[in-house]
Amino acid sequence: MDKSIKINDYSGMTVNERFFSAGLLDEWDMAARNSDRMSMIRMLQVVGINEYEATKTVEHILDRQARNPPNDSASKP
């Protein structure tokens, strides 16, 4: 096999491990903080999640964030 061709085998990895392996962990965190739905779906697809599952996952995450916003009181004086 040609070693110049990089094949990503994400089998057996968690989604966070996939993001780390793909160099997308920080980008994912930023997209999630900004509720950037399209970027989140695209990144999930990049790491091997099909469009349907990626969309459902992002909908769940954003719905959960809307119902449970992060507590910003720690950053306030």
HUZICOR-V256089 format. One record per residue. RES is the residue in one small letter. PSI is psi in degrees with one decimal (none if undefined). OMEGA is omega as a letter, one per 20 degrees, with the letter a starting at -180 (NA if undefined). D_CENTER is the distance of its C-alpha to the mean C-alpha in Angstrom with 1 decimal. Layout:
RES,PSI,OMEGA,D_CENTER / RES,PSI,OMEGA,D_CENTER
This chain:
m,141.6,r,30.4 / d,118.5,a,29.8 / k,-11.7,r,27.8 / s,-13.5,r,26.7 / i,118.7,a,24.4 / k,122.2,r,21.0 / i,122.8,r,19.7 / n,114.9,r,16.3 / d,103.3,a,16.9 / y,5.5,a,13.9 / s,136.9,r,16.3 / g,-0.9,a,16.6 / m,146.3,r,13.4 / t,167.4,r,10.9 / v,-41.4,r,7.2 / n,-39.4,r,7.3 / e,-37.9,r,10.3 / r,-45.6,r,9.0 / f,-42.9,r,6.7 / f,-47.6,a,10.0 / s,-36.5,a,12.2 / a,-3.4,a,10.8 / g,26.8,a,11.1 / l,4.0,a,7.7 / l,-48.4,r,7.1 / d,-39.9,r,9.2 / e,-40.5,r,8.0 / w,-47.8,a,4.5 / d,-42.4,r,7.0 / m,-44.6,r,9.4 / a,-41.1,r,7.8 / a,-42.9,r,7.3 / r,-35.3,a,10.8 / n,3.2,a,12.2 / s,41.4,a,11.1 / d,85.0,a,10.4 / r,-49.7,a,10.0 / m,-41.1,r,10.8 / s,-40.0,r,8.5 / m,-44.5,r,5.4 / i,-45.4,a,7.5 / r,-44.4,a,8.6 / m,-37.8,r,5.8 / l,-39.3,r,5.5 / q,-36.9,r,9.2 / v,-34.7,a,9.6 / v,20.6,r,8.8 / g,12.3,r,11.2 / i,131.2,a,10.1 / n,162.9,a,12.9 / e,-42.9,a,12.9 / y,-50.6,a,14.4 / e,-37.6,r,12.1 / a,-44.3,a,9.0 / t,-45.9,r,11.1 / k,-40.3,r,12.4 / t,-46.0,a,9.2 / v,-41.9,r,8.3 / e,-43.3,r,12.0 / h,-46.3,a,12.3 / i,-47.8,a,9.8 / l,-36.0,r,11.7 / d,-42.7,r,14.9 / r,-40.9,r,14.7 / q,-39.1,a,14.1 / a,-36.4,a,17.0 / r,-24.5,a,19.2 / n,71.4,a,18.4 / p,149.5,r,18.0 / p,148.2,r,17.7 / n,110.2,a,21.2 / d,5.3,a,22.1 / s,-25.8,r,25.7 / a,-27.6,a,25.2 / s,-5.5,a,24.8 / k,143.1,a,27.9 / p,none,NA,31.3
